Amino acid sequence: MRSLLAAVLAIQGCDQDCVGVGCLERFSAASADLHLGSELPRSGTHSPTEASGAIQGTTTLGADWDVSVVRDKLIIGSRLDSTVRVYSPILGEVGAEQDATGAMVGEHTTDAFGHRVRTITNVDGGIDLLVTAPLLSTTAAIRHVGAVYRFADIGDGWEGGIDPSSAVLRMQGESAGGQFGAALEVCPDMDGDGVSEWVASATRDESRARLGGQVVLARSGDLEGQTEQLGVSALTTRWDGIDLGGLAGHALNCREDLDGDDTADIVVGSPFADDVDALDAVGAVYVVSGAAPPSPGDLSEVATLTLQLGEANDWFGWSIATGDLDDDGLADLIVGAPGADGAAGRVNIWSGEQLRDGNTDTPRLTIVGDAESGRFGWTVHLADINGDGKADLIAGAPYANPTDEEQAFNAGLISIFFGGKTFDEWPEAPTAGDGSLIYTEAAQYLRSGRAIFSGDFDGDEAADLVFIHRVEGT
C-alpha cells in the first residue's frame, strides 16, 4: 500500500530538477503524509512519502499546515487561506482539497486562521477545538493583535461549514503586532477542576522589549464566568520576554510535571534570547510552575528554572518536548537548538532526575546533527509510536541533504529514537544518524522534519504520525 502511494505522489510531482532562485516558490503546496504506528518499520532508512495515506493541497492552501490527528480524521489548518478543514483519509490513496468533509473560514482571509489547531476536552467530557489566528487585526491601524478561538464539541470532526462567530470563546491579543496565537498547546488540569487548560503566546509582543514575546496561561477556572469575547488582560497568568527580539513563546510545552508537585509545568522557548555576554540568539528556556503560576512579570524573574547554553545563533529553545524517554517514571526535557554547530543542529536532553535535583548545568545527553546546515532539532516530538507504552523521540532536520547533490536540496531528515532504555544505553556521542529509524528521501524541497504531529488515528493505542512535506504547487 505504501509503495502504491509513493508511486502516485511521484506521478503528481515534477520530473525535472529545479535549482536556483525561484525554485522554492514552485514547491508551494503541502502534503500531510500519514504513517500508521502499526505499519512503521523498526529499523533502517525509509522514504517519508511512502505513507499509509495522504492529503495533498494546492498553492492556494500554502505549504504551512498545522494538524490535529483524531480518530479516523485529520483536522488541518491552513494559515495562508485562513481555513480549517476536516479530512477522512482513505488508506492507500491521496486525498485532495475537495475531499474535505467539513470546513470553516476565518473572519478575514488575512487572519492566518488555522495557524494552530488543537483539541481539548471540555467540562462535559466532549472534545472542543482551539484555533489560532495570529494575524487578526482589530482595525486598519491596530494590526495583527491575534486571537484564539474555542469551538464546542467539534474536536473529533464535523460535516459541512461552520461560521467562526459560533465560537464559545474568542480571546484577543491586545498588543499591535504581537501576533497572539503564534503558538498554542493544551495542558492537563492545573487548577484542580478536572478540566484541561491551554497556553498560547504572542511572540512579537513588546510589553517589555521589542519582539520580546508574551506567554498567556488560560486556566479553565479563570475563564469561568467570563464573556465569550475578551482580551488577554482579563487573565493574570501572563509573562513577558525581556530580550530584544527574543520571541519568547516560539515553542511551548505544558504536558508534564517537571518539578515533582504532581502538576504539569509550562516550558517556554525563547530561541533568539541573548546570553549574559550579549552573544546573539543563543536562546533560553524557562520553566514556570503550573501548580502555583506567578503573577504577571518577566519570564526571567518568575521562572523556577532557566536553561541557557551554547553559542551565538544556536537558537536554543526553538523546539521543546517533554515526556519519560528513559522509562524511569520521571518526565525528561528535550530542547532543540537547530542553529548549533554551524546550523548542523543539536538536541539536548535533561533527565527527570536532573530536573528534580536541580543539576541542570549540563544536559544528560546531547544528540548532534550530522548533516551540514541540516538544522537538526528544528522539531522535537515525543510519542509512543510502537505501542509498547514507552515514549519515543522523533527529531527533524528539514534542511538536510542526504546525497550532497543539488537535486536533494532541502530534502530533510527525520530520526526516530525508540525509548524505554536508560541514557547509559545510548551511544556515547549520539548523532542524528544513530536513530533506530531514519526517514529521508533525495527529493527537492520536501523539508522532511519541519512539522511532525501524532495521534491515534486508527484506534490501536499506538501513536500514528503525520509528516508535512512541501510539494509542487498547482
LOMI-865791 format. One line per field, with one value per residue (C-alpha): residue in one letter; y, z, x; residue number from 1. Coordinates in nm, 2 decimals, decimal comma, always signed. Layout:
# LOMI-865791
resn c(A;...)
y c(Y;...)
z c(Z;...)
x c(X;...)
resi c(NUM;...)
END
This chain:
# LOMI-865791
resn c(M;R;S;L;L;A;A;V;L;A;I;Q;G;C;D;Q;D;C;V;G;V;G;C;L;E;R;F;S;A;A;S;A;D;L;H;L;G;S;E;L;P;R;S;G;T;H;S;P;T;E;A;S;G;A;I;Q;G;T;T;T;L;G;A;D;W;D;V;S;V;V;R;D;K;L;I;I;G;S;R;L;D;S;T;V;R;V;Y;S;P;I;L;G;E;V;G;A;E;Q;D;A;T;G;A;M;V;G;E;H;T;T;D;A;F;G;H;R;V;R;T;I;T;N;V;D;G;G;I;D;L;L;V;T;A;P;L;L;S;T;T;A;A;I;R;H;V;G;A;V;Y;R;F;A;D;I;G;D;G;W;E;G;G;I;D;P;S;S;A;V;L;R;M;Q;G;E;S;A;G;G;Q;F;G;A;A;L;E;V;C;P;D;M;D;G;D;G;V;S;E;W;V;A;S;A;T;R;D;E;S;R;A;R;L;G;G;Q;V;V;L;A;R;S;G;D;L;E;G;Q;T;E;Q;L;G;V;S;A;L;T;T;R;W;D;G;I;D;L;G;G;L;A;G;H;A;L;N;C;R;E;D;L;D;G;D;D;T;A;D;I;V;V;G;S;P;F;A;D;D;V;D;A;L;D;A;V;G;A;V;Y;V;V;S;G;A;A;P;P;S;P;G;D;L;S;E;V;A;T;L;T;L;Q;L;G;E;A;N;D;W;F;G;W;S;I;A;T;G;D;L;D;D;D;G;L;A;D;L;I;V;G;A;P;G;A;D;G;A;A;G;R;V;N;I;W;S;G;E;Q;L;R;D;G;N;T;D;T;P;R;L;T;I;V;G;D;A;E;S;G;R;F;G;W;T;V;H;L;A;D;I;N;G;D;G;K;A;D;L;I;A;G;A;P;Y;A;N;P;T;D;E;E;Q;A;F;N;A;G;L;I;S;I;F;F;G;G;K;T;F;D;E;W;P;E;A;P;T;A;G;D;G;S;L;I;Y;T;E;A;A;Q;Y;L;R;S;G;R;A;I;F;S;G;D;F;D;G;D;E;A;A;D;L;V;F;I;H;R;V;E;G;T)
y c(+0,00;+0,24;+0,17;+0,24;+0,57;+0,67;+0,60;+0,82;+1,10;+1,06;+1,08;+1,40;+1,56;+1,72;+1,51;+1,77;+1,92;+2,29;+2,46;+2,83;+3,14;+3,09;+2,71;+2,72;+2,90;+2,62;+2,38;+2,60;+2,34;+2,09;+1,72;+1,57;+1,21;+0,97;+0,69;+0,44;+0,33;-0,03;-0,02;+0,16;-0,04;-0,07;+0,00;+0,11;+0,41;+0,47;+0,73;+0,97;+0,99;+0,61;+0,67;+0,48;+0,77;+1,14;+1,47;+1,69;+2,06;+2,33;+2,66;+2,83;+2,64;+2,71;+2,49;+2,57;+2,34;+2,25;+1,92;+1,75;+1,38;+1,24;+0,91;+0,84;+1,21;+1,48;+1,83;+2,06;+2,43;+2,63;+2,97;+3,10;+3,10;+3,12;+2,79;+2,47;+2,16;+1,81;+1,51;+1,13;+0,99;+0,67;+0,44;+0,38;+0,69;+1,06;+1,29;+1,64;+1,97;+1,90;+1,58;+1,77;+1,67;+1,99;+2,34;+2,68;+3,00;+3,28;+3,62;+3,76;+3,59;+3,77;+3,65;+3,33;+3,15;+2,79;+2,86;+2,63;+2,37;+2,17;+1,96;+2,00;+1,82;+2,03;+2,01;+1,77;+1,53;+1,64;+1,75;+2,11;+2,27;+2,55;+2,76;+3,05;+3,35;+3,54;+3,80;+3,91;+4,29;+4,49;+4,79;+4,90;+5,09;+4,82;+4,52;+4,17;+4,15;+3,79;+3,57;+3,22;+3,07;+2,78;+2,58;+2,34;+1,97;+1,96;+1,84;+1,50;+1,65;+1,79;+1,80;+2,10;+2,46;+2,63;+3,01;+3,14;+3,35;+3,03;+3,01;+2,98;+3,18;+3,44;+3,56;+3,85;+3,98;+4,34;+4,44;+4,57;+4,34;+4,09;+3,80;+3,63;+3,27;+3,23;+2,92;+2,72;+2,40;+2,21;+2,13;+1,88;+2,01;+2,26;+2,42;+2,11;+2,12;+1,82;+2,03;+2,08;+2,42;+2,58;+2,82;+3,05;+3,31;+3,64;+3,60;+3,96;+4,13;+4,44;+4,48;+4,45;+4,45;+4,49;+4,15;+4,01;+3,80;+3,72;+3,39;+3,35;+3,06;+3,02;+2,81;+2,68;+2,82;+3,17;+3,16;+3,05;+3,33;+3,54;+3,68;+3,49;+3,77;+3,91;+4,03;+3,86;+4,13;+3,95;+3,69;+3,75;+3,45;+3,64;+3,66;+3,86;+3,80;+4,08;+4,01;+4,23;+4,01;+3,70;+3,58;+3,42;+3,16;+3,05;+2,70;+2,60;+2,28;+2,21;+1,83;+1,71;+1,77;+1,85;+1,96;+1,67;+1,86;+1,64;+1,94;+2,00;+2,29;+2,55;+2,54;+2,84;+2,86;+3,20;+3,10;+3,44;+3,55;+3,68;+3,54;+3,74;+3,81;+3,96;+3,68;+3,70;+3,44;+3,18;+3,11;+3,03;+2,80;+2,90;+2,66;+2,82;+2,64;+2,51;+2,44;+2,80;+3,02;+3,35;+3,70;+3,88;+3,96;+3,89;+3,53;+3,55;+3,65;+3,42;+3,10;+2,83;+2,71;+2,89;+2,69;+2,86;+2,71;+2,73;+2,99;+3,28;+3,18;+2,83;+2,91;+2,70;+2,67;+2,67;+2,34;+2,17;+1,83;+1,67;+1,31;+1,00;+0,89;+0,67;+0,50;+0,58;+0,73;+1,09;+1,34;+1,44;+1,77;+1,78;+2,11;+2,16;+2,41;+2,39;+2,67;+2,50;+2,37;+2,60;+2,50;+2,13;+2,15;+1,97;+1,81;+1,85;+1,62;+1,68;+1,38;+1,39;+1,32;+1,62;+1,85;+1,73;+1,76;+2,10;+1,95;+2,12;+2,28;+2,01;+1,81;+1,44;+1,36;+1,56;+1,44;+1,63;+1,68;+1,51;+1,70;+2,03;+2,31;+2,05;+2,22;+1,91;+1,99;+2,21;+1,98;+1,75;+1,54;+1,25;+0,98;+0,61;+0,50;+0,13;+0,08;-0,05;+0,21;+0,39;+0,74;+0,76;+1,06;+1,20;+1,48;+1,66;+1,82;+1,97;+2,13;+1,82;+1,69;+1,31;+1,29;+1,61;+1,66;+1,96;+1,76;+1,68;+2,03;+2,08;+1,72;+1,68;+1,40;+1,26;+1,05;+0,82;+0,70;+0,44;+0,50;+0,27;+0,24;+0,42;+0,70;+0,49;+0,25;+0,52;+0,57;+0,77;+1,06;+1,00;+1,17;+1,22;+0,92;+0,69;+0,69;+0,34;+0,45;+0,72;+0,88;+1,07;+1,09;+1,25;+1,49;+1,86;+2,09;+1,81;+1,95;+1,64;+1,71;+2,06;+1,97;+1,65;+1,56;+1,25;+1,10;+0,77;+0,78;+0,41;+0,35;+0,08;+0,29;+0,32;+0,68;+0,75;+1,01;+1,29;+1,45;+1,77;+1,80;+2,07;+1,95;+2,12;+2,37;+2,35)
z c(+0,00;+0,09;-0,24;-0,44;-0,26;-0,32;-0,69;-0,71;-0,54;-0,78;-1,08;-0,94;-0,88;-1,12;-1,32;-1,36;-1,10;-1,01;-0,90;-0,82;-0,74;-0,76;-0,71;-0,36;-0,48;-0,72;-0,43;-0,27;-0,16;+0,13;+0,17;+0,50;+0,49;+0,75;+0,89;+1,10;+1,40;+1,35;+1,00;+1,09;+1,04;+1,35;+1,18;+0,86;+0,63;+0,46;+0,24;+0,44;+0,15;+0,14;+0,37;+0,46;+0,33;+0,24;+0,19;-0,08;-0,11;-0,36;-0,39;-0,25;+0,07;+0,10;+0,24;+0,61;+0,77;+1,13;+1,21;+1,48;+1,45;+1,58;+1,53;+1,16;+1,07;+1,02;+1,11;+0,91;+0,95;+0,65;+0,76;+0,40;+0,32;+0,68;+0,68;+0,89;+0,71;+0,82;+0,61;+0,64;+0,46;+0,27;+0,34;+0,02;-0,15;-0,19;-0,09;-0,22;-0,10;-0,24;-0,03;+0,29;+0,48;+0,69;+0,68;+0,85;+0,72;+0,94;+0,98;+0,72;+0,47;+0,60;+0,97;+0,93;+1,09;+1,13;+1,22;+1,51;+1,56;+1,89;+2,05;+2,42;+2,65;+2,80;+3,13;+2,99;+2,86;+2,50;+2,27;+2,17;+1,91;+1,96;+1,66;+1,64;+1,41;+1,49;+1,21;+1,31;+1,32;+1,53;+1,29;+1,00;+1,23;+1,50;+1,31;+1,39;+1,76;+1,70;+1,86;+1,99;+1,92;+2,10;+1,93;+2,13;+2,06;+1,72;+1,82;+1,67;+1,34;+1,18;+0,85;+0,64;+0,71;+1,04;+1,10;+1,33;+1,50;+1,66;+1,88;+2,25;+2,33;+2,13;+2,32;+2,15;+2,19;+2,29;+2,15;+1,80;+1,60;+1,89;+1,70;+1,99;+1,89;+1,72;+1,94;+2,13;+2,34;+2,55;+2,92;+3,17;+3,45;+3,66;+3,88;+4,02;+3,84;+3,62;+3,30;+3,07;+3,03;+2,74;+2,69;+2,40;+2,30;+2,13;+2,01;+1,88;+2,19;+2,30;+2,66;+2,80;+2,49;+2,12;+1,98;+2,33;+2,33;+2,59;+2,72;+2,84;+3,05;+3,02;+3,31;+3,29;+3,64;+3,53;+3,22;+3,41;+3,41;+3,15;+2,84;+2,51;+2,38;+2,59;+2,58;+2,73;+3,00;+3,17;+3,28;+3,54;+3,43;+3,17;+3,15;+2,92;+2,75;+2,82;+2,54;+2,24;+1,95;+2,18;+2,06;+2,39;+2,34;+1,99;+2,14;+2,42;+2,62;+2,92;+2,92;+3,21;+3,58;+3,58;+3,95;+4,13;+4,26;+4,06;+3,83;+3,48;+3,43;+3,15;+2,94;+2,72;+2,45;+2,36;+2,08;+2,00;+2,35;+2,41;+2,69;+2,97;+2,75;+2,49;+2,24;+1,98;+1,96;+2,20;+2,31;+2,65;+2,80;+3,10;+3,33;+3,50;+3,78;+3,69;+4,04;+4,16;+3,85;+3,94;+3,89;+3,57;+3,53;+3,34;+3,24;+3,37;+3,71;+3,75;+3,61;+3,86;+3,62;+3,34;+3,10;+2,86;+2,69;+2,36;+2,13;+1,92;+1,68;+1,83;+1,86;+2,18;+2,26;+1,90;+1,98;+2,31;+2,41;+2,75;+2,85;+3,01;+2,74;+2,97;+3,14;+3,50;+3,59;+3,56;+3,28;+3,08;+2,89;+2,53;+2,37;+2,01;+1,90;+1,52;+1,48;+1,67;+1,52;+1,21;+1,17;+1,18;+1,49;+1,82;+2,05;+2,42;+2,68;+3,05;+3,26;+3,50;+3,78;+3,69;+3,68;+4,02;+4,17;+4,02;+3,85;+3,51;+3,41;+3,15;+2,96;+3,04;+2,67;+2,35;+2,00;+1,73;+1,37;+1,11;+0,80;+0,71;+0,76;+0,82;+1,13;+1,33;+1,63;+1,42;+1,56;+1,86;+1,94;+2,18;+2,12;+2,17;+1,81;+1,86;+2,13;+2,40;+2,65;+2,62;+2,48;+2,16;+2,03;+1,68;+1,57;+1,24;+1,03;+0,74;+0,56;+0,54;+0,21;+0,21;-0,11;-0,13;-0,47;-0,58;-0,66;-0,29;-0,17;+0,15;+0,13;+0,51;+0,75;+1,04;+1,31;+1,55;+1,87;+2,04;+2,42;+2,72;+2,78;+3,02;+2,89;+2,97;+2,70;+2,43;+2,22;+2,39;+2,15;+1,95;+1,62;+1,42;+1,21;+1,51;+1,51;+1,51;+1,22;+0,97;+0,72;+0,43;+0,05;-0,21;-0,34;-0,36;-0,10;+0,08;+0,41;+0,59;+0,96;+0,96;+1,11;+1,29;+1,45;+1,63;+1,75;+1,75;+1,40;+1,38;+1,75;+1,82;+2,10;+1,91;+1,80;+1,43;+1,28;+1,02;+0,84;+0,65;+0,32;+0,06;-0,29;-0,62;-0,63;-0,86)
x c(+0,00;+0,28;+0,46;+0,15;+0,10;+0,46;+0,42;+0,11;+0,29;+0,58;+0,35;+0,19;+0,53;+0,78;+1,01;+1,28;+1,52;+1,49;+1,80;+1,84;+1,64;+1,26;+1,27;+1,13;+0,82;+0,75;+0,72;+0,45;+0,19;+0,18;+0,12;+0,02;+0,15;+0,00;+0,22;+0,03;+0,23;+0,14;+0,29;+0,61;+0,93;+1,15;+1,49;+1,66;+1,62;+1,29;+1,11;+0,89;+0,65;+0,58;+0,29;-0,03;-0,24;-0,21;-0,39;-0,23;-0,30;-0,26;-0,07;-0,39;-0,36;+0,01;+0,29;+0,25;-0,01;-0,10;-0,26;-0,46;-0,48;-0,81;-0,99;-1,03;-0,97;-0,71;-0,81;-0,58;-0,53;-0,40;-0,29;-0,24;-0,61;-0,73;-0,92;-0,96;-1,07;-1,16;-1,05;-1,11;-0,81;-0,86;-0,56;-0,36;-0,50;-0,40;-0,68;-0,73;-0,87;-1,22;-1,23;-1,28;-1,59;-1,61;-1,46;-1,45;-1,31;-1,17;-1,33;-1,09;-0,87;-0,57;-0,60;-0,39;-0,69;-0,58;-0,22;-0,26;-0,54;-0,56;-0,82;-0,92;-1,17;-1,45;-1,63;-1,89;-1,63;-1,67;-1,39;-1,36;-1,13;-0,89;-0,79;-0,55;-0,54;-0,22;-0,27;-0,62;-0,64;-0,89;-0,88;-0,68;-0,45;-0,42;-0,29;-0,20;-0,30;-0,41;-0,67;-0,75;-1,10;-1,27;-1,54;-1,75;-1,78;-1,62;-1,28;-1,35;-1,45;-1,76;-1,95;-2,04;-1,95;-1,91;-1,90;-1,63;-1,89;-2,01;-1,70;-1,78;-1,46;-1,27;-0,97;-0,80;-0,44;-0,41;-0,06;-0,04;+0,18;+0,20;+0,05;-0,13;-0,18;+0,16;+0,20;-0,06;-0,05;-0,30;-0,22;-0,36;-0,57;-0,37;-0,63;-0,80;-1,13;-1,06;-1,07;-0,78;-0,60;-0,42;-0,13;-0,06;+0,19;+0,22;+0,58;+0,61;+0,46;+0,65;+0,53;+0,88;+1,11;+1,07;+0,97;+1,03;+0,72;+0,45;+0,30;-0,06;-0,19;-0,57;-0,69;-1,05;-1,12;-1,01;-1,22;-1,54;-1,80;-1,60;-1,77;-1,74;-1,51;-1,23;-0,88;-0,57;-0,56;-0,86;-0,61;-0,33;-0,13;+0,08;+0,46;+0,68;+1,01;+1,27;+1,52;+1,52;+1,39;+1,39;+1,05;+0,96;+0,69;+0,81;+0,80;+0,56;+0,50;+0,29;+0,23;+0,44;+0,52;+0,89;+0,94;+0,76;+0,45;+0,20;+0,10;+0,22;+0,46;+0,48;+0,80;+0,88;+1,14;+1,29;+1,53;+1,67;+1,74;+2,10;+2,31;+2,48;+2,78;+2,55;+2,60;+2,32;+2,04;+2,20;+1,84;+1,69;+1,42;+1,21;+1,01;+0,72;+0,53;+0,19;+0,09;+0,15;+0,15;+0,31;+0,16;+0,24;+0,61;+0,93;+0,99;+1,34;+1,21;+0,91;+1,06;+1,15;+1,42;+1,61;+1,82;+2,07;+2,37;+2,56;+2,69;+2,56;+2,29;+2,23;+1,86;+1,84;+1,47;+1,34;+1,16;+1,06;+0,92;+0,86;+0,80;+0,95;+1,21;+1,42;+1,12;+1,22;+0,89;+1,01;+0,95;+1,25;+1,30;+1,41;+1,52;+1,62;+1,89;+1,88;+2,14;+2,41;+2,74;+2,71;+2,34;+2,40;+2,19;+2,16;+1,90;+1,97;+1,81;+1,78;+1,67;+1,38;+1,63;+1,84;+1,53;+1,42;+1,77;+1,85;+2,16;+2,09;+2,42;+2,49;+2,24;+2,22;+2,25;+2,32;+2,24;+2,42;+2,32;+2,54;+2,42;+2,58;+2,33;+2,06;+1,92;+1,87;+1,64;+1,41;+1,14;+1,14;+0,84;+0,76;+0,51;+0,47;+0,47;+0,53;+0,27;+0,50;+0,40;+0,73;+0,78;+0,99;+1,18;+1,12;+1,35;+1,37;+1,64;+1,44;+1,73;+1,94;+2,07;+2,11;+2,31;+2,52;+2,37;+2,17;+1,86;+1,82;+1,84;+1,64;+1,52;+1,52;+1,57;+1,36;+1,54;+1,34;+1,50;+1,29;+1,26;+1,24;+1,61;+1,84;+2,05;+2,36;+2,24;+2,26;+2,57;+2,84;+2,82;+2,49;+2,42;+2,11;+2,22;+2,21;+1,83;+1,69;+1,46;+1,55;+1,32;+1,47;+1,43;+1,65;+1,38;+1,40;+1,24;+1,05;+1,18;+1,10;+1,10;+0,99;+0,65;+0,56;+0,23;+0,09;-0,23;-0,43;-0,59;-0,68;-0,76;-0,50;-0,34;-0,01;+0,06;+0,03;+0,25;+0,18;+0,47;+0,42;+0,61;+0,64;+0,52;+0,49;+0,21;-0,09)
resi c(1;2;3;4;5;6;7;8;9;10;11;12;13;14;15;16;17;18;19;20;21;22;23;24;25;26;27;28;29;30;31;32;33;34;35;36;37;38;39;40;41;42;43;44;45;46;47;48;49;50;51;52;53;54;55;56;57;58;59;60;61;62;63;64;65;66;67;68;69;70;71;72;73;74;75;76;77;78;79;80;81;82;83;84;85;86;87;88;89;90;91;92;93;94;95;96;97;98;99;100;101;102;103;104;105;106;107;108;109;110;111;112;113;114;115;116;117;118;119;120;121;122;123;124;125;126;127;128;129;130;131;132;133;134;135;136;137;138;139;140;141;142;143;144;145;146;147;148;149;150;151;152;153;154;155;156;157;158;159;160;161;162;163;164;165;166;167;168;169;170;171;172;173;174;175;176;177;178;179;180;181;182;183;184;185;186;187;188;189;190;191;192;193;194;195;196;197;198;199;200;201;202;203;204;205;206;207;208;209;210;211;212;213;214;215;216;217;218;219;220;221;222;223;224;225;226;227;228;229;230;231;232;233;234;235;236;237;238;239;240;241;242;243;244;245;246;247;248;249;250;251;252;253;254;255;256;257;258;259;260;261;262;263;264;265;266;267;268;269;270;271;272;273;274;275;276;277;278;279;280;281;282;283;284;285;286;287;288;289;290;291;292;293;294;295;296;297;298;299;300;301;302;303;304;305;306;307;308;309;310;311;312;313;314;315;316;317;318;319;320;321;322;323;324;325;326;327;328;329;330;331;332;333;334;335;336;337;338;339;340;341;342;343;344;345;346;347;348;349;350;351;352;353;354;355;356;357;358;359;360;361;362;363;364;365;366;367;368;369;370;371;372;373;374;375;376;377;378;379;380;381;382;383;384;385;386;387;388;389;390;391;392;393;394;395;396;397;398;399;400;401;402;403;404;405;406;407;408;409;410;411;412;413;414;415;416;417;418;419;420;421;422;423;424;425;426;427;428;429;430;431;432;433;434;435;436;437;438;439;440;441;442;443;444;445;446;447;448;449;450;451;452;453;454;455;456;457;458;459;460;461;462;463;464;465;466;467;468;469;470;471;472;473;474)
END
